[in-house]
Amino acid sequence: MEFGAIVCGVECVDGEIDINEMEDNRMETWYYEVVSIDGDYANLKRIDIELDDLKLVARALLPAEIMVGSKLKYELMQYEMME
C-alpha cells in the first residue's frame, strides 16, 4: 500500500521527500497597493502583475500606518511598507 502526503507543496510518498523539488518551491514576494480601507479590513490590489481581483486583508495583519495608496510588500507571510 502506498502512503502519500503533501509537505510544503511537495508530494511525500512512503515518508520520502525529494529535497530538490522542495528547493524549487520557494516563497514568492508580491507587491500590493491599498485601494480602500473599511473598518478592520483593507482591500489590496496586486501591482507587480496585471490582476483585477482585490484581496481583503484584516488590518491586524498589516502595518498600523497604512493609508489608501500605501504600497506594501508581502514576503514570508508578512506585510511591510515600501518606501
C-alpha positions in Angstrom: 0.0 0.0 0.0 1.4 3.4 -1.0 1.0 6.2 1.6 1.2 9.8 0.3 1.0 13.3 1.8 1.8 16.9 0.7 4.5 18.8 2.6 5.2 22.4 1.6 3.5 21.6 -1.8 5.8 18.7 -2.4 4.4 15.1 -2.6 5.8 12.7 0.0 5.4 9.0 -0.8 6.2 6.4 1.8 7.9 9.0 4.0 10.4 10.2 1.5 10.6 13.8 0.3 12.5 14.9 -2.8 14.7 17.8 -1.4 15.5 19.1 -4.8 11.8 19.5 -5.5 11.3 21.4 -2.2 14.1 23.9 -3.1 12.3 24.7 -6.3 9.1 25.5 -4.3 10.3 28.9 -2.9 8.2 31.6 -1.3 7.4 34.4 -3.6 7.4 38.2 -3.0 4.2 40.0 -4.0 3.6 43.8 -4.2 0.2 45.4 -3.3 -1.4 48.9 -3.1 -4.0 49.7 -0.6 -7.1 50.7 -2.6 -9.6 51.1 0.2 -10.0 50.7 4.0 -13.3 49.6 5.5 -13.2 49.3 9.3 -11.0 46.4 10.3 -10.2 45.4 6.7 -8.3 46.7 3.8 -8.7 45.9 0.1 -5.3 45.3 -1.6 -4.6 45.2 -5.4 -1.5 43.4 -6.8 0.8 45.9 -8.6 3.5 43.5 -9.6 1.3 41.7 -12.1 -1.9 42.6 -14.1 -4.7 41.4 -12.0 -8.2 42.9 -11.4 -9.0 41.0 -8.2 -8.8 42.6 -4.8 -7.6 40.8 -1.7 -9.4 41.5 1.5 -7.0 41.5 4.4 -7.6 42.1 8.2 -5.9 45.3 9.2 -4.4 43.5 12.2 -2.1 41.7 9.7 -1.0 45.0 8.1 1.4 47.7 9.3 -0.5 50.2 11.5 0.4 53.2 9.4 -1.3 52.1 6.2 -3.5 54.6 4.2 -5.2 54.4 0.9 -2.4 54.5 -1.7 0.2 52.9 0.6 2.4 50.3 -1.2 3.1 47.0 0.6 5.5 44.1 0.1 4.3 40.6 1.1 7.0 38.2 1.8 7.4 35.2 4.2 3.7 35.7 5.3 4.3 39.3 6.4 3.3 42.6 5.0 5.7 45.6 5.2 5.5 49.2 3.9 7.5 50.0 0.8 9.4 53.3 0.7 
